[in-house]
Amino acid sequence: MIAGRINKLFGTGGGLRLTLYESFPEDFDPETTPFIVEIDGLDVPLWCERFDCVGASGADVRFADLDTDRRAGELIGKEFRIEPPQTESGDATSDAAADDEFYLEDLIGFDVEAGGRRGTLTDYYDSEANPLFELAIDGRSVLVPAVEEFIAHIDFEGRTIKMVLPDGLLDLE
């Protein structure tokens, strides 16, 4: 059920102003329940870093991992859902989000499609300053930044990743 709409940027650093519809749950807990926004045909959970009600039908929010106005601005105009946490009586618990968590190392061995080329993610180099994926493409190893912006889709069942990389990043000559 649609619970609201993302209207505009608010403040700095990725803050957004929302309109909450009547269907927005009164007992909403940002610690245990994400906003669900459809992005490129996929339902994406967005977890709140900050959630403050403003009046009867508004809120200011900052989502984790959306720390720039540019990234947050991509959500303007989108509606969102709130799916209430399900009970332990056979349904998923509020810990279900933890099941969706993974480590970048878990992606080693996945097939990669990037820029019309296919290859394999062969390694992950963890660095606070510059984490990198090593891709084996066209018989060569290529290092690419391991950043969320470059990952368009991950299919865990099929063990595939679709990446959208800047032009020239895969040029091997």
C-alpha positions as CSV (number, residue, x, y, z in Angstrom):
1,M,0.0,0.0,0.0
2,I,1.4,3.4,-1.0
3,A,2.2,5.4,2.2
4,G,3.5,8.7,0.9
5,R,5.5,10.7,-1.7
6,I,9.0,12.1,-1.7
7,N,8.6,15.8,-2.6
8,K,11.8,17.8,-2.4
9,L,15.2,18.2,-1.0
10,F,15.3,19.5,2.6
11,G,18.4,20.9,4.3
12,T,21.8,19.6,3.2
13,G,23.5,16.3,2.9
14,G,20.7,14.3,1.3
15,G,17.7,15.4,3.5
16,L,14.2,15.0,1.9
17,R,10.8,16.3,2.7
18,L,7.9,13.8,2.4
19,T,4.1,13.9,2.2
20,L,2.6,11.1,4.3
21,Y,-0.7,9.7,3.0
22,E,-3.5,8.6,5.3
23,S,-2.3,5.0,4.9
24,F,1.0,5.9,6.6
25,P,1.1,3.7,9.7
26,E,0.8,5.7,13.0
27,D,3.1,3.2,14.7
28,F,5.9,3.5,12.1
29,D,9.3,2.6,13.6
30,P,12.2,3.7,11.4
31,E,14.6,1.4,13.3
32,T,12.8,-1.8,12.1
33,T,10.9,-0.9,9.0
34,P,12.3,0.5,5.7
35,F,10.6,2.6,3.1
36,I,10.2,0.6,-0.2
37,V,10.7,2.7,-3.3
38,E,10.6,1.4,-6.9
39,I,13.8,2.3,-8.7
40,D,14.3,1.0,-12.3
41,G,11.5,-1.6,-11.8
42,L,13.0,-3.0,-8.6
43,D,11.7,-2.6,-5.0
44,V,14.5,-1.0,-3.1
45,P,14.4,-0.8,0.7
46,L,15.6,2.5,2.1
47,W,16.5,2.7,5.8
48,C,16.1,5.9,7.7
49,E,19.0,7.5,9.4
50,R,16.7,10.3,10.6
51,F,12.9,10.5,10.6
52,D,11.1,13.6,12.0
53,C,7.3,14.2,11.6
54,V,6.4,17.7,10.5
55,G,2.7,18.6,11.1
56,A,0.0,16.1,10.5
57,S,1.0,14.8,7.1
58,G,4.7,15.6,6.5
59,A,8.1,14.3,7.5
60,D,11.8,15.1,7.1
61,V,13.9,12.1,6.4
62,R,17.5,11.2,5.7
63,F,18.2,7.8,4.3
64,A,21.3,5.8,5.1
65,D,23.7,5.6,2.1
66,L,22.1,8.7,0.4
67,D,24.4,11.3,1.8
68,T,24.5,13.8,-1.1
69,D,21.8,16.0,-2.5
70,R,22.4,14.6,-5.9
71,R,21.7,11.0,-4.9
72,A,18.7,12.0,-2.7
73,G,17.4,14.2,-5.5
74,E,17.0,11.1,-7.7
75,L,14.1,10.0,-5.4
76,I,12.1,13.2,-5.8
77,G,8.6,12.5,-7.1
78,K,8.6,8.8,-6.2
79,E,6.0,7.3,-4.0
80,F,6.9,4.8,-1.3
81,R,5.4,1.9,0.6
82,I,5.7,0.9,4.2
83,E,5.4,-2.8,4.8
84,P,4.7,-3.5,8.4
85,P,7.0,-5.9,10.2
86,Q,5.5,-9.3,10.2
87,T,5.1,-11.5,13.3
88,E,7.1,-14.5,14.2
89,S,4.0,-16.8,13.6
90,G,5.3,-18.1,10.4
91,D,6.0,-14.7,8.8
92,A,9.2,-12.9,8.5
93,T,10.3,-11.0,11.6
94,S,11.7,-7.5,11.8
95,D,15.1,-9.1,11.4
96,A,14.3,-10.0,7.8
97,A,16.3,-7.1,6.6
98,A,19.4,-8.8,8.1
99,D,18.8,-11.7,5.6
100,D,19.3,-9.2,2.7
101,E,22.7,-8.1,4.0
102,F,25.8,-9.4,2.4
103,Y,29.5,-8.7,2.2
104,L,31.2,-7.6,-1.0
105,E,33.5,-10.6,-0.7
106,D,30.3,-12.7,-1.2
107,L,30.2,-11.5,-4.8
108,I,33.5,-13.2,-5.8
109,G,32.9,-15.7,-8.5
110,F,29.7,-14.0,-9.8
111,D,29.4,-13.5,-13.6
112,V,29.5,-9.8,-14.5
113,E,27.9,-7.9,-17.4
114,A,29.3,-4.4,-17.9
115,G,29.3,-2.1,-20.9
116,G,28.3,-5.0,-23.2
117,R,31.1,-7.1,-22.0
118,R,30.9,-10.3,-19.9
119,G,33.3,-11.5,-17.4
120,T,33.8,-12.7,-13.8
121,L,34.3,-10.9,-10.5
122,T,37.5,-12.6,-9.4
123,D,38.5,-10.7,-6.3
124,Y,37.6,-7.9,-3.9
125,Y,40.2,-5.6,-2.3
126,D,38.9,-4.0,0.9
127,S,40.2,-0.6,1.6
128,E,38.5,2.2,3.4
129,A,39.9,4.8,1.0
130,N,39.3,2.9,-2.3
131,P,37.7,-0.6,-2.2
132,L,38.1,-2.4,-5.6
133,F,36.6,-5.2,-7.5
134,E,38.9,-7.2,-9.8
135,L,37.1,-8.3,-12.9
136,A,38.3,-10.8,-15.5
137,I,37.1,-9.5,-18.8
138,D,38.4,-10.4,-22.3
139,G,41.2,-12.4,-20.8
140,R,42.5,-9.5,-18.7
141,S,42.2,-8.3,-15.1
142,V,40.6,-4.9,-14.6
143,L,40.2,-3.1,-11.3
144,V,37.0,-1.0,-10.8
145,P,35.9,0.9,-7.8
146,A,33.6,-1.2,-5.6
147,V,30.9,1.5,-5.2
148,E,27.2,1.2,-5.0
149,E,26.7,3.6,-7.9
150,F,28.3,1.2,-10.3
151,I,26.1,-1.8,-9.4
152,A,22.8,-1.8,-11.2
153,H,21.5,-5.2,-10.2
154,I,22.6,-8.3,-8.3
155,D,21.0,-11.7,-8.9
156,F,22.0,-13.9,-6.0
157,E,20.2,-17.0,-7.2
158,G,21.7,-16.7,-10.7
159,R,25.1,-15.4,-9.3
160,T,25.2,-12.5,-11.8
161,I,25.9,-8.8,-11.4
162,K,24.9,-6.0,-13.9
163,M,27.3,-3.1,-13.6
164,V,27.0,0.4,-15.1
165,L,30.5,1.8,-15.4
166,P,31.7,5.2,-16.7
167,D,32.8,5.3,-20.3
168,G,36.4,4.3,-20.8
169,L,36.8,2.4,-17.5
170,L,37.0,-1.0,-19.3
171,D,39.2,0.2,-22.1
172,L,42.1,-2.1,-21.9
173,E,44.4,-0.4,-24.5
